[in-house]
Amino acid sequence: EIYKEALLKRFSTTPPALIYALSAVLGDVTGSGWLCPSEVVKQQMQAGMYPSTLKAVQGIWNKRGFSGFYQGYLGGLARDVPFRV
């Protein structure tokens, strides 16, 4: 809703359907930015790679740094964005 309101104000002559689609994409990009790190931790714990959340976070950080928490981010967007629009 935040993106939709801001885009509607900024581009008032643009067809609303286009604004709604762009808002959905931006919302998904933002939401995935928050969701991806927790999914990486969860998946690696489910795979038995780590015994606890803390160990998973430490292990991911030590092996790959910040980018380790965003493994699969672009793939997730490629999967999710078409369904949001």
HUSULCOR-V893222 format. One record per pair of residues at least 12 apart in sequence whose ideal C-beta (glycine too) atoms are under 10 Angstrom apart, sorted by the first residue. I is the first residue (numbers start at 0). J is the second residue. D is the distance in Angstrom with one decimal. If there is no record, write none. Layout:
i/j/d
I/J/D
I/J/D
This chain:
i/j/d
0/22/8.0
0/26/8.4
1/22/8.5
1/25/9.0
1/26/8.2
1/29/9.0
2/18/8.7
2/19/9.6
2/21/7.4
2/22/4.1
2/23/8.3
2/24/8.8
2/25/4.5
2/26/5.8
2/28/9.7
2/29/8.0
3/15/9.0
3/18/6.4
3/19/6.4
3/21/8.7
3/22/4.0
3/23/8.6
3/25/9.0
3/26/8.4
4/18/9.7
4/22/8.6
5/18/9.7
5/22/8.6
5/25/9.4
6/18/4.8
6/19/8.9
6/21/6.2
6/22/5.9
6/25/8.2
7/19/9.1
7/22/8.6
16/84/9.9
19/84/8.4
20/80/10.0
20/83/8.6
20/84/4.6
21/84/8.6
22/83/9.4
22/84/9.5
23/80/7.9
23/82/9.3
23/83/4.2
23/84/5.1
24/76/8.8
24/79/9.8
24/80/5.6
24/81/9.5
24/83/6.7
24/84/6.3
25/80/10.0
25/83/9.8
26/80/9.9
26/83/7.2
27/75/9.1
27/76/6.8
27/79/5.6
27/80/5.3
27/81/9.8
27/82/8.9
27/83/4.7
27/84/8.7
28/72/9.4
28/76/6.5
28/79/9.5
28/80/7.8
28/83/9.7
30/79/8.7
30/83/9.2
31/69/9.2
31/71/9.8
31/72/6.4
31/73/9.4
31/75/5.6
31/76/5.8
31/78/9.9
31/79/6.8
31/80/8.8
32/69/8.2
32/72/7.8
32/76/9.8
34/72/9.4
34/75/8.0
34/79/9.6
35/68/6.7
35/69/5.4
35/70/8.0
35/71/7.0
35/72/4.8
35/73/9.8
35/74/10.0
35/75/6.4
35/76/9.2
36/56/8.7
36/59/8.5
36/65/9.3
36/67/8.9
36/68/3.8
36/69/7.0
36/70/9.5
36/72/9.2
37/52/9.5
37/68/8.7
38/68/9.2
38/69/9.9
38/70/9.2
38/71/7.6
38/72/9.4
38/75/7.7
39/55/8.4
39/56/9.6
39/59/6.5
39/63/9.5
39/67/7.1
39/68/5.4
39/69/7.4
39/70/5.5
39/71/7.1
39/72/8.9
40/52/6.3
40/53/9.8
40/54/9.9
40/55/4.7
40/56/6.1
40/58/9.5
40/59/6.8
40/67/9.9
40/68/7.6
41/55/8.4
42/55/9.4
42/70/8.9
42/71/8.5
43/55/5.4
43/56/9.8
43/58/7.7
43/59/6.9
43/67/9.6
43/70/9.1
56/68/8.3
